[in-house]
Each structure stands twice: as C-alpha cells, then as structure tokens.
Amino acid sequence: MTDAKAFDCLKRALTTTPIIQAPDWTAPFELMCDASNYALGAVLAQKIDKLPRVIYYASRTLDAAQANYTTTEKELLAIVFALEKFRSYLLGTRIIVYTDHAALKYLLKKADFKPRLIQWMLWLQEFDLEIRDRSGAQNLVADHLSRIERVSDADSPIRDDSPDDHLYILYGISNSLSTP
C-alpha cells in the first residue's frame, strides 16, 4: 500500500467512524478497568452488533497513600473509580466489568475485609455487576490508560467534573434568569 493510499484509508477511518458514541440504553454496559503502580484506567463501552462501541475514557493518577495499596486493592479501586465516574450512566443497568486481576471475583465472596474494602464493597452493591476476567493483552485500552505517567511535577489542578455537574450549573443559571 502506498503512503497516499494509507493516508486516505486513515483519513476515511477517522472521519467516518466515531471515536466515542452515545449509549444505547437497551444494551448492557461493559466496563474495562485496570490499575498500575501510579494510575487507574477505565473504558465505558457497549457491544452493538458484536462490535465494541466506546462511550467514555477515564484515567487518574494514584495519590501517595493509594500507591502503597496491594495489587488487589488497586484493581478494586480502579473499579470503584470507574463506577463513581460513570455512575449516571450505570445506575439501574446491567454492567459487565472486565479486569485482568482474577482474584477480584473471589474477593467479593470473602467474609473478612479491611475497613476500606468494606466501604468499597458496599459501594459495589449499588450496581448490577458481573465481574469477568480478561487478560491484559485483551484489555489494552484500560491497561494503557492506567500506565500514563505524569511527566510534570507541577501541581496543577485537573478538571475532573462529571458531565452532570455542568448540567446542574446550566440548570441553576437558567432558573435564576427566568425568575423575576
């Protein structure tokens, strides 16, 4: 394939296929989560006609205390982070969670927990979850999102607003303008 044909093929793919799509409320959601030693990554998607359709990407770095968590705790934290981030999409729907840490399935059946894990387990009970194991090689996007390193030491704030936060602000502004 020539360079011009390859460029045209790439241009066509980028302009015809959406990178992210709106959710189909009749289909179950899929959540791909991963954690590394310094960050968490998550992808919210759905399978439509047997093809994955991405709805949202998210990642964040771990703070100093979270970096000391065990691998299992970090992987569970990635799921909790994703559920908090995508809560408005996921409440009341079926969710299939993919993680590359098989021990999480057994952790949910364990009787004795640390207080932090108890809090997270209570949070998970709000959702209709099915946790499935998926190797890191099949969970590439979430894996890459969790491995993005911070390159700057500058402590600049990161805007991590939920889409709903902006809607509430707009709703409040429109209500204050409409009242005399």
Secondary structure, DSSP 8 states (H G I E B T S, - for coil): --HHHHHHHHHHHHHHS-SS----TTS-EEEEEEE-SSEEEEEEEEEETTEEEEEEEEEEE--TTGGGS-HHHHHHHHHHHHHHHTHHHHTTSEEEEEES-THHHHHTT-S---HHHHHHHHHHTTSEEEEEE--GGG-HHHHHHHT---------------HHHHHHHHHHHHHHHH--
